């Protein structure tokens, strides 16, 4: 599981920072999470293939989280995309995008599907052969969701010495990896547990931006492998957090601690700060390990 941060700063884009967008790669599947201005430029800068993006998740309808979407959809059209694109986001996202396509007479030649969200409780919105995605209800100034990505358990690992010891034909490897026993030519049944080992524990990634501190999400986040949580403010500006629907680094760390997550990544930093290093310092007073998102940063989620 690999995360590529395309942008992780709040509000307006700058020449050296970008608003929120990131790409999560799970078992060769790419998921685009939020799509602030400049997203497609950063996709190119990070050498991410546009054609591999099939699902886009928009947390809420503030511009720094979706203003890059219409440009990306239009670029897909100019690149003669044929594969469907699925967009998951709050109710209203379809109307906004289709109006822009209509008035610019830029209808896509590829299937474009919108999955509009309105539930205030968590719901599963996508299931593939390898991944499930569910919403995380957040507390912001407008309707907002985070997203929880979970790997499905992988195939069992072949113990090649044991498999070869029984002269099992390669044709049966796939079924054995799926958990089936092996039947030899002489009729003997070799239990699967003698031929395989458990797969790696499935990983999970939770994306929470933007939100005020919300203990309501802690139960859903229990034991998540990696949590990305917004930390717009440092403690010196904590008085701004709740009124604006945002969190401090310490509040993000408190969520991570109570949810017993494996790792915390901070992002959505206010551009009022000259350095993001104090965010890590403040969070580590509450929880560890802590990593800082930054534009162009790649993080292996283990």
Buried (B, 14 or more C-beta within 10 A) or exposed (E): BEBBBBBBBBBEBEEEBBBBBBBBBBEEBBBBBBBBBBBBBBBEEBEBEBEEBBBBBBBBBBEBBBBBBBBBBBBBBEEEBEEEBBBBBBEEBBEBBEEBBEEEEEEBEBEBEBBEBEEEEBEEBBEBEBBBBBBBBBBBEEBBBBBBBBBEEBEBEBBEEBBEEEEBEEEBBEEBBEEBEBEEEEEEEBEBEEBBEEEEEBBBBBBBBBBBBBEEBBEBBEEBBBBBBBBBBBBEBBEBBBEBBBBBBBBBBBBBBBBEBBBBBBBBBBBEBEEBEBBBEBBBEBBEEBBBBBBEBEBEBE
